[in-house]
Each structure stands twice: as structure tokens, then as C-alpha cells.
Amino acid sequence: MFAKAFRVKSNTAIKGSDRRKLRADVTTAFPTLGADQVSALVPGKEELNTVKLYAHRGDAVTVYVCGGNPILFELEKNLYPTVYTLWSYPDLLPTFTTWPLVLEKLVGGADSMLPALVVPPAGLPQVQKGDLCAIALVGNRAPVAIGVAAMSTAEMLTSGLKGRGFSMLHTYRDHLCPEGRQLDVKKSSYKKLSKFLQQMQQEQVIQVEELSRGVESIVAVDWKHPRITSFVIPEPSPTSQTIQEGSREQPYHPPDIKPLYCVPASMTLLFQESGYKKGSVLEGAEVRMIIINYAKKNDLVDADNKNLVKLDPILCDCILAKNEQHTVMKLPWDSLLTRCLERLQPAYQLTFPGQEPIMKKGKICPIDITLAQRASNKKVTVVRNLEAYGLDPYSVAAVLQQRCQASTTVAPAPGARDGLQVQIQGNQIHHLSRLLLEDYQLPRKHIQGLEKAPKPGKKK
């Protein structure tokens, strides 16, 4: 909503009666806030303004500004907190987590998509369609965006985390947020800007001239003046420190990965006798049992050799190539079962500890480790597809930087939508192998490229 510049209609100080009404509205909209928290959010004496504006799409919005910071905004009689408020009250809304790279797209006005969500060990928050939600980044519990859920949590999981998850209303770094810190001259010892400029000119820090009638301008600055060279940025405020809290990451536990099979239209006749239709999802053991029962029920087991199965028209159409239709009459059990599995559409189920299983179509891509040449013929190790296994590329990069004592970077993976890759200087596959196999306990079959590790005694 605030991705583009808006037009301010009015900016007025709020009256005492309106201040009390705002407190009552906050209490109604956010019942989890206690009386003391509401009073801190809408203070009794601190400067509080009401800013009425028109967003770039024409929406009429009322923004409540306290101490120069937007704390709440009202749209169509609904009250919403800003990210600034959520930094002080991070548990005010159900919070979903995404990757840091996604923030740039949200700031640009994009909605939050489900494939970019990171599912925590405790599972996704339980919400209903239309609920107000917050979005945070991996490794930091301070929310960076606010949006409305496009579907319930149950629907998100059923969809395999595909599609639009949240309609975004407001993000950190959009036009509603003031960048950096604001300095209020009224709260300083000078009280007025003119007095401050006069004092700085007397100390010869700046030179001020009246270039036009009634308008004073700074025409020169002594950048080597002790007043400037001795300036030190103050320590972060308690609000900033709140953002850093909760950044400690939970220990990683590998997911349970189960291969599944979907029934395509070409295999429907073979499975319909067992009550399955097109699109049904089965485990490998279920597929084998269905094929065995089908062969026995239709008397297809060869009487002379129990290891062979006669092929009826349905089996021929389902598993034989066109050039085999009139030449292959029987198949061994293992060949029959292998062919059936190969004709089914692949899928897989991911189950992280303490979470609901997530089913996705296709084959799960392995973690891909490659070596590449960079400038001056230097080697770098590149790791892709960590997110598919619930691994945060930024966390992995930080661990590798310490272990390898080499620089690491995280960047978008070429050709992968919303995917990230980690790059480490040198051939670091040996360290990666220990990290992924021993520390994270991922199965070797889901990692490709480990054979490229440097040989003992050879230079990395």
C-alpha cells in the first residue's frame, strides 16, 4: 500500500478525547495488549499526531504518529500496527518467516508467496483466511512486513505451500517508514533550529548566509572541526536492541523424506479396481501391493513359473512401449514392479520434526555442490538448493566462514525462482561434507558433488 509515494492531506495534533478513543480502539483491535502496553503505545502526554493521506492507489489512510514515528494506521475503519510498533510487540500478530532476499520484493509492492516461506520446527502459525499476520526474516524475530492471509494454514499445507500467501499492506523501508533516526530540535537544549545554526556559526563549524530575504542557507562546513571529527554515533536504542533478541537459531533437524507416486491418466485403469483414480498419491509399498493383488485377482501368475506374470491388455497398455506390445507376453515380478513405478509420476513428502507433512510433486532436487573458476584462476565452492531441506543459506554461510576461514557470500541462484546459493572461496567440499553429513545428518543420496573434494595432500 505504501510502496509508492503518497499525498498528505493533513497533519494535526490529536486532541485529548481522540487520544482516549484511540486507546479504546487499540484495546479492542488487539486484546492481547495489557493496559500498561496500550498506555505506552498511545502515551498521555507525548506528542501524537494524526496524518490523513491518500495512498498511490487512492485509498484514504489515517496514520497515527508518535514522537515522529508511525505507530498505527487506519484503513476502512480497520486499525493496523506498523512494523515500528511490532518491534516493541513482536508477538502481537501471528508471524511467518521468509528469506532476507524476499524483503526487496515486498518493499517493491509484491505480495508474499508461499514457496518463499520457511517452515520452523514448531510448524506454521495457525491462522484463518483474512487474518492479519506479520512477516519476519530468518534469524530475526522482529517483523518486517504486515499483510492479510490469503488462505488458512490448513489450506497452505494442502496446497504444498504454493500460490499467494499474504496480501501485503505495509513493509519496513516503504514510504510510511522514516529512514534512519529523526532528530527533534524542540527536544534539544537549543529548542529552535535558528539558535542551533547561530551557535554552530559562532564556533566556526559552519558558515550561514542569507541568500534570499528571510531564508538562511549553510554555504560552508568545516569538516575537520573537532565538533564533527569527534562525533560518535550513539548506542542503539532499546527498540533496536529488541530487534536483535530472539535471533538465536534453533538446532537443525533433518526432515524425513518419503518418495511418493501419483497415478497419471495413462495408469488409471490399472489402479481403479483398488479404488484409486487419477491423481491419487501412493507410497511404493502400496503400489507393489496393488500390482500383486491385481495379478492374482486376474489369474495372471504363470502356472508353470510363479516368478513370471502374464500381461493382459491393461498391463500392456500401462507399462509396455509400443514396439513391445506384440512381442512381450510375460515379465518377471521385479521387472513388472519396476516398470510400474517408473510410469507413475514422482512426488515426495517432507516431514520436519513437530510439523505437519508437506507433499510436493516431482523429485526432490539434491543439494548441489559444484566448483567454479573465478578471477585469477581461483576456485570457489558453490552450494545450491539448501532451502529444500529446511536449511538457511545465510546460517550455512556463517558456519562455513568460521570453519573454512574463508570469505563466503549468499546470492540468488541463477535460474532458480527465489532460490539462493552459497559461495565459499577455495575447494571447501571436505568441510561441506562433514557439515551436511555429520552435523546436519542429511542422507548422502540427497547430496551431489561430494566426490569433488580435494585429494589428501593436494592443494585446495
N, C-alpha and C positions, 0 to 999 in steps of 0.2 A: 504493500500500500504506500510506503514511503520510499520506494526505490528511486523515485524521481522527485525533483524539487516540487514543493507545494507553495500555495499562495496563502499568506496570513491575512485574515480578515480583521482580527482584533486581538489585543493583548492587554488584559486588565487584571488588577489585583482582586483577589477573591474576598468577598465580604464574610463577616463572622458567621452569619446564618448559613451561607452557602458552604462554608468550611465544615460546619456541623453536619449539614446534609450530605456532604461528600464522605465524611467519616461513616455515616449510616449506610450509604451506598456501598462503600468498601466492605463493611461488615457483612452486608447481605450477599455481595458478589463472591466474597472469599471467606466463608465461615471458619476456615481453619486458622485464620489470624486471630490472635488474642487481642484484648482491649489495649494492652500496652503496645503491641506491634502496630495496631491501627493508628494509635496516637503518635507513634514515631514516624509512621509513613505520612500521615497528614498532621503535622505539628500545629500547636495552637498559636504560636507567636512568630514562627519563621515566615519569611516572605513566600507567599504562594500565589501564583498567577494562573489565570485561565486564558489559554490561547485558542482562538477559534480559527480554523484554517480549512482550505479546500485542497484535497489531495489531487494528484495529476489526473486522476480519472473522474474528478468532480465530486467525490464523496466529501460530505461535511463532517469534520472531525473536531472534537474538543480535546485539547491536551492540557493536563494539569502539570505545571512546572513548579518545583520546589527548590529553592536555592540555585536556580539556573539549570537544574536537571529535570528532564521529563520523567515523571513517576507513573502517570496513568494517562490513558486516552479513552475517549468515549466515542463509539460509532453505533448509530441506530439504537441508542438507549442501552447499549451493552458496554460495560466497563472492562477494560483490559489493562494489565500491568505492562510496563516497559521492561526491557532487558535490564535496565539500570535497577529497577525495583527487584527483579528476580535475583540479582547478585546478592542482595541483602536477605532475600527469602527464597533460596533455591528450591525449596520443597513445596512452594505454593502451588505449582501445577505438575501434572504427570509429565515426566521428562524422558524423551527419547534421545538416543545418541547417534551421531553420524561422524564422518571423517572430516578433518580440518579443511581438506581441499573443497568440500561441498559448500563451505561458507561463502566463497566467492560467488557461486551461482545463486545462492539465496539472497545475498546482498544485491545482486543484479535483477532481482524480481522473480526468480524461478520458484516454483513450488517444490516442496521436499518429496522426493521419490522413495518408495520403499526399498528398492535394491541398494540404496546408499545407507540404510540403517545398519547399525552394529547391534547385534543381539547380545546383551550382557548375560553373565552366568545365572542371574536371578530371573531371566526372562523379560519380555516386554511388559511395560505397564499396561494395566487393564483399563481401556477406555472404550467409549461408545462413539459412534459417528456423530460429529458435531461438537464433541468436547474440545475445550481449549487446552492446548498442550504446549510444552516448551521443548526446544531442541538444544542439546549441548554437544560439545565436541569430545572425541575420545581423549581420556586423560585429564579432563577438566569438567567438574560438575556445574560450573557457572553457565547458565543458559545463554545462548547467543541469538535465539530466534523464537518467535511465538506464532503459532498457527492453529488452525482448526482441523481436527481429524476428519479425513475424507471417508474413513471406514472404521469399524470397530477392530479391536485387537484380534478377535477371533477371525474376522474376515481377512485381516492382514496375513495371518498364518495360513489360512486356507488358500489364499492366492499364491502362496510360495514367496511372499514378500515381493510382489510385482505390482507395478502401477503407481498412481499418485497417492501418497500417504497423508499429506497435510497441505492445506491452502494457507500460504504464509500471509501474515498481517504486518509483521514488524521484525526487523533484524538488527543486530549490532552493526554499526557503521552505515546504516541507512541515513536518510536525511533528517530523521527525527532525533538522532544522537548528535550531540556536540562532540567534535573530535578533541582529544586531549583533555586538559583541565581548564576550567574557567577561573579567571581572577576577577573578584568583585572589589573595585576600588572603594566602594562605600564601606566595606568591612575592614579596610586598611586604616593606618593612622593618618593618611592624607585626606580621606573622605571624598575628595574631588580629584579628577584627572588633571585639572589645570594646576592644582597645588603640587601634584606629583611631578609634572613636567617642569614647573618652576624650580623645584628643589634639585632635580637632576641637571638642569642647566646651570644652577649655581655651583654644583660640584663638578661642572665641566664634563659630565658624562655625555650629554647631548647638546646640540645647538638648535634652538627653536626660533623660527621667524614667522611673522605674519605676512604670508604671501598674498593673501587677499583679505579684504575688510572683514574682521570678525573671525577669521579662520587661521589658526596657528598650525604650522607644519614642522615636523622634525626634518631638518635639512642636513644634519651630520651626526655621526655617532663615533665616539672614541672607543673602539673595540678592545683596546689594550688597557683601558681604565681598570683599576683594581676592583671597582664595583661590579664589573662584568666578568673579569677573569676569575674572580673568587666565588662567583655564583655556583651553588651546588643544588642540584635537583633534590627536593625534599623526599623523605621516605614515603613509600606508598601509604595511602590512607587505609583505614580498617576495611573499607569496601573493597579495595583492590586486593587486600590480603584474603578476604573471603573468597575471592575468585580462585585463589590458589589451593584453598582447602579441598580435601577430597580428591586430589589429583593422584593419590597413590593408587596404583593399578592392582586389580585382583589377580591372584595367581592364575596362570593359564592352564586349562584342562582341555585335552584334545577331544574333538567330537567323535561320537560313534557314527561311522559312515556305513550305511547299508545299501547295497545295489538293489534296484527295483526294476521292474519291467512293465511297460504299458502295452495293452493289446491294440494293435493297429487294425484298420478296416480289413486288410488282407488276411488277418488271422481270426476274424470274428467267428466264423463257422466252427473252428476247432475248439473254441472256448465257450460257446453259447450253451452247450449241453451241460456244462458245470455251473451255469448261471452267471457267466461273465459276459460283458458286452464291450463294444469299442471304447477305449479309454480307461478300462479297468486297470488298476495298479496291483501288481502281484510280486511276491518275493520269489527267489529262484526255487526254493523248496516247494512252493505252491505250484509253480509251473510244472515241475517234474512230476508231482503227484497227479495233476490234471492229465498230463500226457499218458502216464502209466494207466490211469483209470480209463481213459478213452480207448487205449489199445486193447485192454482186457474186456471192456464192455462191448466192443465191436468185434471181438474174436479175431484180433489182428496178430496175436502172438503166433509165430511159426510153430506148428505142431512138431516138426522134426528137429528144429533148433530153437530152443527157448531164448537164445541171445539175439534172435532176429525178429523184426516186426514188419509185417506186410503193410504196404502203403495203399490205403483206399483213396478214392478221388479227392476227399477233403485234405488228407495229408499231402497228397501230390501237389495240389494247388497251393498249399501253405508253405511247404519247405523245399520243393524241388525247383531247379532252374528250368527254363523252357526246353533246353536241349536234353534234359534228364527225364522229361515226362513219360517217354515211351521206352526208356532203357533201364531205369532204376525201379525195381519192383519191391525190394526189401532193404532195410537198413538195420545195422546193429543198434542196440539201445542207446549206447553213449553217443553215436553219431546222430541219431534221431533227436535226442535231447539237446545236443549242442546246436544243431541246426534250428530248432525251435527257439532257443534263447537268442540266437543271432538275428532271427527275423523279427523279434519283438523290439519295441522302441525302448531305449535305455532311459533310466531315471535313477534317482538316488535320494536317500533320506539322511538328513543331518540331525543329530541329536546331541546338543550340548548339555552338560550336567545341570539338572534342575530346570530344564526348559522343555517346552513342547516341541515335538519333532517337526522339522521343516522338510517338505518334499519338493524336489526340483526336477524338471525334465532334462534329459541329456546326460552326458557323462561328466562327472566332476573332474575339472581340469587339475592336474597335479601342480604342486609348487614347482615353478620352472627356474632353474639356476643356469645361467649362461656366463661365458666370459666374453668380453668385448675389448677392442683396442681403442684407445683414446689418443690424444695428442702426445707426441714424443714417444710413440710406440708403447705407452704404458697400458697395462692390463687393469681392467676393473671387473668386479663380480656384480652381476645384476640378478636380482631375485624378484619374481613376479607371482601374482595370484595368492598372496598370503591371506587376503581378506576372505577367500572362500573357506578357509579353515578357522575363521574367527580370530586371526592374528592382526594386530595393529601394526602397519608398516613403520610408523614413527617409533613405536616401542622397540620393535626388532632392530631398527637402525641405531637406536641409542645403545642397546645391548652390544651390538656388533662393534660400534665405535670404541667402546671400552675394551672389549676382548681383543680386537684386532689392532688396537692403537692406530687406527687409520680413519681418514675422513669418510663420512657417509652422507648421502643425500637421498631425499624422497621426492619423486617427481611423478607426473601422470605417465602411465604405461601406454606406449604407442598402440593404437588400435583397440584399446580396452576402455569401454564406457565406464567412467567413474573409478577405474582401476588405478592403483599406484604401484610403483616399482621402487625397490631399494637398491642403491648403487654404493659399493664399497671399493676403495682403492686396493688394487692388487688381487691376486688369486686367494680368496678367503673361503674357498669351498670347504676346507677342512674344519674351520671354525663353524661354518654354517651347518655342516653335518652333525657336529656334536650338539649344537643348539637345537636343531629340529628333531633329531632322533633321540637324544638323551634327555635334554632339558624339557622340551615340549612333548616328547614321546609320540611323535607322529609316525605312522607306519611308513616304511621305506618305499612301498609301492606307490605312495602318493607324492613322492619327491623325485623329480628327474633332473639329472645333471650332476649327481654326486660323483660320478666316475671321472669328472674333470678335475678332481682335487690334485694338487701338486704332488709329485712322487717324493718319497723321503730322500733328503739330501739335495734336492733340486731347489733352485731359487724360485720364490713365489712370483 
